[in-house]
Amino acid sequence: MAMATEGVGPRLERSCPNCGGKDMVEVHSEGDIVCKGCGLVVEDHIIDERSEWRTFGDKDKEGDDPSRVGGATNLLLDDGGLGTTIGRVQGDGGASFALNKMHMRQNNQMRQLKSAFAGIGEMCSKLNQTDAVKSAACEIYKNVHDNKVLRGRKSELAYAACVLVASRQG
């Protein structure tokens, strides 16, 4: 009896329409379910809905704690902080410049929030505040920003006020 190799999943309970065998394996890398008796691909193009994990260094491969692929999301931002940016390409006749300009117009609010969250994070770091205070200050800032109370105010003063209120609440 052959041993399962890397990229081959556990045996599945199905019967082969070709040989009637019930010994099936899922080949994850191909997305196929294959009969071990006759080699018939019983089902193909299966979508793997399990979490995607990746290890980033040799020392990570030893344990059972791989790192999750992708950056952390920010629930305070509309796009989760995972938005797209458009870069500029030299020699394209200005098309990338025009695309970048339109993109920046549309994402101005998101850029302001990202900049504010970075400023609040920097301020909390300098003041040795906890992550809970930083998160609360970012939430306060977003609420104030969404209610359009900050127009004409200095950004650093708004950050400081949010950090102060958050630290008093915590």
C-alpha beads as a LAMMPS data file, in Angstrom:
LAMMPS data file: protein, C-alpha beads

170 atoms
169 bonds

1 atom types
1 bond types

-500.0 500.0 xlo xhi
-500.0 500.0 ylo yhi
-500.0 500.0 zlo zhi

Masses

1 110.0

Atoms # bond

1 1 1 0.000 0.000 0.000
2 1 1 1.484 3.374 -1.009
3 1 1 2.068 6.054 1.605
4 1 1 0.572 9.526 1.170
5 1 1 3.157 12.018 -0.068
6 1 1 3.433 15.747 0.496
7 1 1 0.570 17.606 -1.182
8 1 1 -1.680 14.549 -1.105
9 1 1 -4.606 14.697 1.269
10 1 1 -6.389 11.978 3.214
11 1 1 -8.315 9.227 1.514
12 1 1 -11.888 10.152 0.640
13 1 1 -14.979 7.911 0.717
14 1 1 -16.067 7.784 -2.948
15 1 1 -16.291 5.050 -5.519
16 1 1 -14.470 5.238 -8.841
17 1 1 -16.790 5.168 -11.884
18 1 1 -14.060 3.352 -13.872
19 1 1 -12.939 0.505 -11.581
20 1 1 -15.381 0.784 -8.660
21 1 1 -12.503 1.210 -6.204
22 1 1 -12.988 3.236 -3.038
23 1 1 -9.358 4.141 -2.434
24 1 1 -9.213 7.863 -3.385
25 1 1 -6.798 10.649 -2.506
26 1 1 -6.995 14.401 -2.895
27 1 1 -3.957 15.968 -4.563
28 1 1 -3.984 19.470 -3.043
29 1 1 -1.445 21.002 -5.414
30 1 1 -3.574 20.062 -8.437
31 1 1 -7.024 20.282 -6.853
32 1 1 -7.867 16.747 -8.028
33 1 1 -9.397 13.663 -6.475
34 1 1 -7.669 10.604 -7.927
35 1 1 -8.506 6.893 -7.742
36 1 1 -5.473 5.043 -6.371
37 1 1 -6.531 1.827 -8.130
38 1 1 -6.661 2.973 -11.748
39 1 1 -5.380 6.581 -11.600
40 1 1 -8.606 8.131 -12.928
41 1 1 -9.160 11.757 -11.964
42 1 1 -12.622 11.474 -10.420
43 1 1 -13.003 15.201 -9.712
44 1 1 -10.832 18.152 -10.710
45 1 1 -10.436 21.863 -10.069
46 1 1 -11.481 21.577 -6.421
47 1 1 -11.109 24.864 -4.567
48 1 1 -9.184 24.531 -1.323
49 1 1 -11.071 26.648 1.213
50 1 1 -8.737 25.971 4.101
51 1 1 -6.651 28.806 5.551
52 1 1 -3.458 29.571 3.674
53 1 1 -0.417 29.401 5.933
54 1 1 3.207 30.078 5.192
55 1 1 6.424 29.883 7.159
56 1 1 8.993 32.619 6.693
57 1 1 12.207 31.177 8.084
58 1 1 13.979 27.919 8.803
59 1 1 13.293 28.193 12.532
60 1 1 9.542 28.595 11.822
61 1 1 9.393 25.237 10.038
62 1 1 10.199 23.347 13.240
63 1 1 7.076 24.300 15.207
64 1 1 3.370 24.066 14.577
65 1 1 2.897 27.859 14.555
66 1 1 3.254 29.142 10.986
67 1 1 2.679 32.783 10.167
68 1 1 -0.516 33.807 8.406
69 1 1 -0.114 35.129 4.880
70 1 1 -0.974 38.801 4.422
71 1 1 -0.924 41.874 6.564
72 1 1 -3.194 42.741 9.425
73 1 1 -6.455 44.425 8.562
74 1 1 -7.689 47.639 10.152
75 1 1 -11.419 47.463 10.759
76 1 1 -11.594 51.251 11.112
77 1 1 -10.763 51.714 7.421
78 1 1 -13.325 51.050 4.682
79 1 1 -10.962 48.789 2.747
80 1 1 -9.524 47.197 5.883
81 1 1 -6.212 48.926 5.208
82 1 1 -5.571 46.603 2.289
83 1 1 -6.192 49.085 -0.506
84 1 1 -4.450 49.327 -3.839
85 1 1 -2.001 52.017 -4.897
86 1 1 -1.138 52.972 -8.443
87 1 1 2.506 53.674 -9.181
88 1 1 4.008 55.848 -11.857
89 1 1 5.740 54.415 -14.915
90 1 1 8.231 56.438 -16.914
91 1 1 7.656 56.684 -20.666
92 1 1 3.952 55.838 -20.762
93 1 1 2.899 59.251 -22.048
94 1 1 1.545 60.391 -18.669
95 1 1 -1.169 57.729 -18.452
96 1 1 0.075 56.411 -15.098
97 1 1 0.290 59.979 -13.777
98 1 1 -3.352 60.583 -14.718
99 1 1 -4.431 57.278 -13.160
100 1 1 -2.486 58.038 -10.004
101 1 1 -4.054 61.512 -9.786
102 1 1 -7.598 60.102 -10.083
103 1 1 -6.785 57.363 -7.590
104 1 1 -5.480 59.883 -5.047
105 1 1 -8.626 61.997 -5.367
106 1 1 -10.811 59.016 -4.604
107 1 1 -8.717 57.775 -1.693
108 1 1 -8.066 61.087 0.044
109 1 1 -10.244 60.221 3.068
110 1 1 -8.539 56.845 3.460
111 1 1 -5.084 58.436 3.241
112 1 1 -6.050 60.982 5.899
113 1 1 -7.190 58.230 8.255
114 1 1 -4.083 56.117 7.637
115 1 1 -1.884 59.129 8.278
116 1 1 -3.819 59.956 11.441
117 1 1 -3.579 56.381 12.737
118 1 1 0.160 56.430 12.097
119 1 1 0.470 59.766 13.938
120 1 1 -1.568 58.476 16.865
121 1 1 0.542 55.315 16.956
122 1 1 3.747 57.341 16.989
123 1 1 2.415 59.571 19.747
124 1 1 1.320 56.573 21.838
125 1 1 4.734 55.009 21.341
126 1 1 6.528 58.135 22.562
127 1 1 4.204 58.300 25.586
128 1 1 4.612 54.565 26.335
129 1 1 0.879 53.943 25.994
130 1 1 -0.583 50.465 25.608
131 1 1 -2.018 49.053 22.395
132 1 1 -5.479 49.295 23.976
133 1 1 -5.058 53.064 24.401
134 1 1 -3.774 53.350 20.827
135 1 1 -6.768 51.408 19.454
136 1 1 -9.226 53.455 21.518
137 1 1 -7.587 56.708 20.366
138 1 1 -7.856 55.592 16.724
139 1 1 -11.553 54.767 17.199
140 1 1 -12.174 58.172 18.793
141 1 1 -10.343 59.891 15.951
142 1 1 -12.360 58.026 13.319
143 1 1 -15.652 58.985 14.997
144 1 1 -14.622 62.642 15.200
145 1 1 -13.288 62.561 11.613
146 1 1 -16.494 60.997 10.253
147 1 1 -18.576 63.694 11.968
148 1 1 -16.404 66.332 10.269
149 1 1 -15.528 68.101 13.536
150 1 1 -11.818 68.403 12.719
151 1 1 -11.954 70.889 9.850
152 1 1 -9.415 73.670 10.354
153 1 1 -7.806 71.990 13.360
154 1 1 -4.143 71.070 13.647
155 1 1 -3.684 67.338 13.188
156 1 1 -1.212 66.908 16.049
157 1 1 -3.619 68.590 18.480
158 1 1 -6.434 66.268 17.408
159 1 1 -4.156 63.225 17.845
160 1 1 -3.119 64.407 21.313
161 1 1 -6.727 65.000 22.352
162 1 1 -7.750 61.524 21.188
163 1 1 -4.834 59.901 23.035
164 1 1 -5.691 61.888 26.191
165 1 1 -9.368 60.883 26.107
166 1 1 -8.491 57.260 25.357
167 1 1 -5.950 57.078 28.182
168 1 1 -8.503 58.539 30.641
169 1 1 -11.138 56.033 29.529
170 1 1 -8.779 53.068 29.938

Bonds

1 1 1 2
2 1 2 3
3 1 3 4
4 1 4 5
5 1 5 6
6 1 6 7
7 1 7 8
8 1 8 9
9 1 9 10
10 1 10 11
11 1 11 12
12 1 12 13
13 1 13 14
14 1 14 15
15 1 15 16
16 1 16 17
17 1 17 18
18 1 18 19
19 1 19 20
20 1 20 21
21 1 21 22
22 1 22 23
23 1 23 24
24 1 24 25
25 1 25 26
26 1 26 27
27 1 27 28
28 1 28 29
29 1 29 30
30 1 30 31
31 1 31 32
32 1 32 33
33 1 33 34
34 1 34 35
35 1 35 36
36 1 36 37
37 1 37 38
38 1 38 39
39 1 39 40
40 1 40 41
41 1 41 42
42 1 42 43
43 1 43 44
44 1 44 45
45 1 45 46
46 1 46 47
47 1 47 48
48 1 48 49
49 1 49 50
50 1 50 51
51 1 51 52
52 1 52 53
53 1 53 54
54 1 54 55
55 1 55 56
56 1 56 57
57 1 57 58
58 1 58 59
59 1 59 60
60 1 60 61
61 1 61 62
62 1 62 63
63 1 63 64
64 1 64 65
65 1 65 66
66 1 66 67
67 1 67 68
68 1 68 69
69 1 69 70
70 1 70 71
71 1 71 72
72 1 72 73
73 1 73 74
74 1 74 75
75 1 75 76
76 1 76 77
77 1 77 78
78 1 78 79
79 1 79 80
80 1 80 81
81 1 81 82
82 1 82 83
83 1 83 84
84 1 84 85
85 1 85 86
86 1 86 87
87 1 87 88
88 1 88 89
89 1 89 90
90 1 90 91
91 1 91 92
92 1 92 93
93 1 93 94
94 1 94 95
95 1 95 96
96 1 96 97
97 1 97 98
98 1 98 99
99 1 99 100
100 1 100 101
101 1 101 102
102 1 102 103
103 1 103 104
104 1 104 105
105 1 105 106
106 1 106 107
107 1 107 108
108 1 108 109
109 1 109 110
110 1 110 111
111 1 111 112
112 1 112 113
113 1 113 114
114 1 114 115
115 1 115 116
116 1 116 117
117 1 117 118
118 1 118 119
119 1 119 120
120 1 120 121
121 1 121 122
122 1 122 123
123 1 123 124
124 1 124 125
125 1 125 126
126 1 126 127
127 1 127 128
128 1 128 129
129 1 129 130
130 1 130 131
131 1 131 132
132 1 132 133
133 1 133 134
134 1 134 135
135 1 135 136
136 1 136 137
137 1 137 138
138 1 138 139
139 1 139 140
140 1 140 141
141 1 141 142
142 1 142 143
143 1 143 144
144 1 144 145
145 1 145 146
146 1 146 147
147 1 147 148
148 1 148 149
149 1 149 150
150 1 150 151
151 1 151 152
152 1 152 153
153 1 153 154
154 1 154 155
155 1 155 156
156 1 156 157
157 1 157 158
158 1 158 159
159 1 159 160
160 1 160 161
161 1 161 162
162 1 162 163
163 1 163 164
164 1 164 165
165 1 165 166
166 1 166 167
167 1 167 168
168 1 168 169
169 1 169 170
